[in-house]
Amino acid sequence: MKIIITELAGLTPGEEHNETILARLSERLPELEHDLVQDLSHISHFANYMGGMALDAVIYQKDNLYRLDYHYQWEINWSCADQMEQGVMNDKVRFTLAEDGEVHFKLLKLD
């Protein structure tokens, strides 16, 4: 997944920009959140994203590589048994930041 954030254009890679990048990504969260939800089948094939995603931190790795830490709520509704399970998924994804402000997330996709 790629997104261009023009406010990030021209930043030199480094940890001094972590908070700025986090703030800009947070502003764009509504258009990112559904792509950031990973496969929940390790919890259950019936687990669903329930919203409430929050971005926790951006961590500089090296070169133009960063890591985004975030969390969100999941739920399993067993309506036939009148039961419900809920939890919070803590997740992370690496991304690169190009000089033109293009953020390229390296999402894990399972087949």
Backbone bond lengths (Angstrom), bond angles and torsions (degrees), N, CA, C in turn:
res aa  C-N    CA-C-N  psi(-1)  N-CA   C-N-CA  omega(-1)  CA-C   N-CA-C  phi
1 M - - - 1.435 - - 1.522 107.87 -
2 K 1.322 115.43 136.77 1.457 121.46 179.27 1.514 109.61 -127.45
3 I 1.316 114.43 147.81 1.455 121.55 175.78 1.524 107.35 -148.40
4 I 1.306 117.15 142.41 1.462 120.23 177.35 1.525 108.50 -104.31
5 I 1.329 114.81 126.48 1.462 121.83 177.13 1.528 106.01 -119.69
6 T 1.313 116.07 99.08 1.465 120.89 -172.00 1.526 112.34 -60.49
7 E 1.337 117.54 -27.58 1.468 120.42 179.31 1.528 112.31 -66.32
8 L 1.332 117.12 -16.25 1.457 121.09 179.80 1.526 112.52 -96.20
9 A 1.319 116.94 -3.54 1.466 120.70 -179.10 1.521 110.17 -63.00
10 G 1.322 115.23 137.63 1.451 121.49 175.22 1.516 116.18 84.69
11 L 1.343 117.48 -0.81 1.468 119.26 177.70 1.523 110.03 -69.96
12 T 1.293 116.34 135.05 1.462 119.52 173.47 1.526 107.56 -80.98
13 P 1.321 118.15 137.21 1.461 120.38 -177.71 1.531 111.81 -58.28
14 G 1.338 115.03 138.41 1.453 119.27 177.04 1.510 112.16 162.25
15 E 1.315 115.48 160.24 1.465 121.11 -176.23 1.523 112.64 -69.01
16 E 1.324 118.14 -18.35 1.466 120.07 179.86 1.531 112.40 -65.79
17 H 1.332 117.53 -12.82 1.467 121.38 179.93 1.528 112.95 -103.39
18 N 1.325 118.44 3.51 1.465 121.64 -176.66 1.531 112.52 -53.57
19 E 1.326 117.42 -48.11 1.469 120.71 -177.03 1.527 111.71 -68.07
20 T 1.317 117.10 -37.47 1.466 121.02 177.86 1.526 110.52 -63.90
21 I 1.321 116.12 -45.48 1.469 120.49 179.65 1.520 109.98 -63.86
22 L 1.336 117.63 -43.34 1.465 121.81 178.55 1.527 110.73 -59.29
23 A 1.311 117.09 -43.55 1.466 120.77 -180.00 1.530 111.38 -63.23
24 R 1.322 117.35 -42.88 1.474 120.81 -179.67 1.527 111.19 -68.33
25 L 1.326 117.57 -39.91 1.469 120.62 176.72 1.526 110.50 -65.39
26 S 1.317 117.09 -38.97 1.470 120.94 179.01 1.518 110.91 -62.03
27 E 1.329 117.07 -37.37 1.462 120.93 177.73 1.525 111.32 -63.66
28 R 1.317 116.97 -29.96 1.471 121.94 -176.92 1.532 112.19 -99.58
29 L 1.328 117.66 7.63 1.460 121.59 -175.99 1.528 114.26 -53.26
30 P 1.324 120.49 -41.96 1.469 118.72 -179.72 1.532 114.12 -55.22
31 E 1.323 118.19 -32.54 1.462 119.47 179.25 1.520 112.88 -89.24
32 L 1.325 117.83 -10.16 1.462 122.11 -178.91 1.526 113.89 -101.34
33 E 1.331 117.11 -29.94 1.454 120.47 -164.14 1.531 114.77 -57.16
34 H 1.301 119.70 -42.34 1.463 119.37 -176.34 1.530 111.80 -68.67
35 D 1.323 117.44 -30.72 1.461 119.93 176.10 1.530 111.65 -74.62
36 L 1.333 117.30 -25.52 1.464 120.76 -179.64 1.525 113.21 -80.19
37 V 1.327 117.47 -15.84 1.468 120.17 178.16 1.526 108.35 -71.92
38 Q 1.317 115.33 118.06 1.458 121.25 -178.92 1.535 110.17 -82.25
39 D 1.296 115.60 175.43 1.457 122.97 178.13 1.534 109.04 -63.26
40 L 1.314 117.12 122.24 1.459 121.87 -178.77 1.523 112.90 -96.68
41 S 1.326 117.73 9.77 1.468 120.05 -175.37 1.527 113.23 -65.92
42 H 1.340 118.00 -19.40 1.467 118.55 176.25 1.528 111.11 -70.08
43 I 1.338 117.12 -18.93 1.469 121.85 172.50 1.523 107.88 -85.52
44 S 1.314 115.72 -54.94 1.461 123.61 177.21 1.525 107.67 -174.14
45 H 1.316 115.93 151.69 1.463 119.66 175.22 1.525 110.98 -69.13
46 F 1.326 115.86 -11.94 1.458 120.77 -179.52 1.529 112.70 -100.61
47 A 1.326 117.71 1.53 1.464 121.37 179.86 1.523 109.99 -72.55
48 N 1.321 115.91 137.20 1.463 122.62 -178.43 1.517 110.82 -127.95
49 Y 1.320 114.88 147.19 1.459 121.70 174.02 1.521 108.22 -70.49
50 M 1.344 116.01 131.63 1.454 120.20 -176.31 1.530 113.20 -111.78
51 G 1.314 116.57 8.23 1.457 118.85 -179.51 1.519 110.78 90.49
52 G 1.300 114.95 -166.13 1.449 119.99 177.56 1.517 114.29 73.43
53 M 1.337 117.16 24.98 1.462 119.12 179.55 1.523 109.88 -68.20
54 A 1.331 114.89 140.72 1.457 121.61 175.46 1.520 108.64 -136.35
55 L 1.310 115.42 138.96 1.460 121.14 176.77 1.525 107.45 -90.13
56 D 1.335 115.92 126.70 1.458 120.85 -173.95 1.523 113.41 -95.66
57 A 1.323 117.54 -42.91 1.467 119.75 -174.96 1.520 110.65 -163.65
58 V 1.321 114.73 150.58 1.459 122.60 166.59 1.516 105.57 -112.32
59 I 1.320 115.82 131.26 1.459 121.49 -177.62 1.526 108.69 -125.31
60 Y 1.322 114.72 121.43 1.463 120.64 178.08 1.527 109.14 -69.22
61 Q 1.345 116.85 132.73 1.458 122.06 -179.57 1.537 111.10 -101.99
62 K 1.326 116.15 -65.51 1.462 122.40 177.90 1.523 107.97 -172.65
63 D 1.326 115.97 162.27 1.466 121.55 -179.92 1.528 109.68 46.95
64 N 1.335 118.34 -119.55 1.464 120.34 176.42 1.536 110.76 -111.43
65 L 1.330 116.68 26.93 1.463 123.20 -178.46 1.521 110.65 -100.79
66 Y 1.344 115.49 131.05 1.459 123.48 179.72 1.519 109.13 -129.64
67 R 1.343 115.62 167.14 1.465 121.44 173.73 1.522 107.99 -126.18
68 L 1.318 115.58 136.47 1.456 122.43 176.05 1.521 108.07 -107.86
69 D 1.337 117.09 122.12 1.464 122.95 174.44 1.525 107.64 -100.10
70 Y 1.326 116.74 135.38 1.452 120.98 -177.74 1.526 110.17 -154.22
71 H 1.312 116.31 168.89 1.466 120.57 178.03 1.532 109.74 -145.88
72 Y 1.321 113.68 158.59 1.460 120.27 179.44 1.524 109.80 -157.99
73 Q 1.323 115.43 164.78 1.461 121.80 -177.57 1.521 110.95 -95.02
74 W 1.330 114.81 144.73 1.456 121.21 173.08 1.521 107.77 -126.97
75 E 1.344 114.29 163.15 1.458 119.93 -178.13 1.525 109.62 -151.06
76 I 1.313 115.50 145.10 1.460 122.30 169.76 1.519 106.29 -121.37
77 N 1.316 116.48 123.72 1.461 121.41 -179.58 1.517 108.64 -110.05
78 W 1.316 115.42 107.00 1.463 121.86 177.17 1.534 106.99 -94.69
79 S 1.314 117.50 72.02 1.466 121.33 -173.15 1.527 112.75 -61.55
80 C 1.338 117.59 -31.87 1.463 119.34 179.81 1.529 111.32 -68.16
81 A 1.328 117.04 -25.40 1.476 121.20 178.92 1.524 111.23 -104.75
82 D 1.333 116.38 3.67 1.453 122.16 -178.53 1.531 111.78 54.30
83 Q 1.348 114.65 44.00 1.458 120.94 179.21 1.525 109.70 -130.29
84 M 1.318 114.02 154.61 1.449 119.73 178.45 1.527 108.47 -143.42
85 E 1.329 115.66 138.20 1.461 121.23 173.45 1.513 107.69 -118.57
86 Q 1.327 115.29 144.78 1.454 120.84 179.04 1.512 108.98 -138.56
87 G 1.314 115.34 158.89 1.451 120.08 176.51 1.507 110.81 -168.33
88 V 1.314 114.13 178.66 1.457 121.59 178.46 1.520 108.38 -120.91
89 M 1.299 116.00 130.61 1.464 122.48 177.38 1.519 107.99 -100.25
90 N 1.322 115.88 121.15 1.465 121.28 171.36 1.522 106.74 -95.24
91 D 1.313 116.75 127.34 1.455 120.46 -174.36 1.519 110.12 -138.31
92 K 1.325 115.50 170.41 1.458 121.55 176.96 1.515 108.64 -152.79
93 V 1.313 114.78 154.79 1.457 121.39 178.99 1.521 107.84 -147.11
94 R 1.306 115.42 141.63 1.468 119.95 175.03 1.521 108.79 -88.00
95 F 1.331 114.43 151.73 1.457 119.65 175.96 1.519 109.25 -150.55
96 T 1.312 114.37 156.55 1.459 120.42 173.97 1.522 108.06 -108.48
97 L 1.324 114.49 153.24 1.451 121.31 177.52 1.525 107.93 -123.67
98 A 1.323 115.42 113.22 1.463 120.92 -179.57 1.524 109.81 -83.42
99 E 1.313 115.50 163.77 1.461 121.06 -177.34 1.526 112.77 -63.36
100 D 1.338 117.55 -25.67 1.466 120.63 179.47 1.533 112.84 -85.52
101 G 1.355 117.21 3.46 1.457 121.14 179.65 1.510 113.82 92.40
102 E 1.333 117.93 6.69 1.457 120.32 178.42 1.528 109.68 -77.25
103 V 1.320 115.08 123.84 1.458 122.55 176.91 1.523 106.42 -102.37
104 H 1.324 116.47 122.75 1.460 121.80 -179.43 1.530 108.19 -116.95
105 F 1.333 115.65 108.01 1.467 121.07 179.77 1.514 110.07 -81.66
106 K 1.313 116.23 136.05 1.463 123.27 179.47 1.530 108.62 -99.80
107 L 1.332 114.63 74.60 1.460 121.09 -175.75 1.515 111.51 -75.67
108 L 1.312 114.62 141.49 1.464 121.14 175.71 1.516 108.05 -83.45
109 K 1.305 116.75 120.53 1.470 121.91 178.14 1.515 108.42 -117.86
110 L 1.334 116.05 122.06 1.456 122.08 179.22 1.511 109.10 -95.31
111 D 1.337 116.12 140.60 1.465 120.07 178.07 1.507 110.87 -99.12
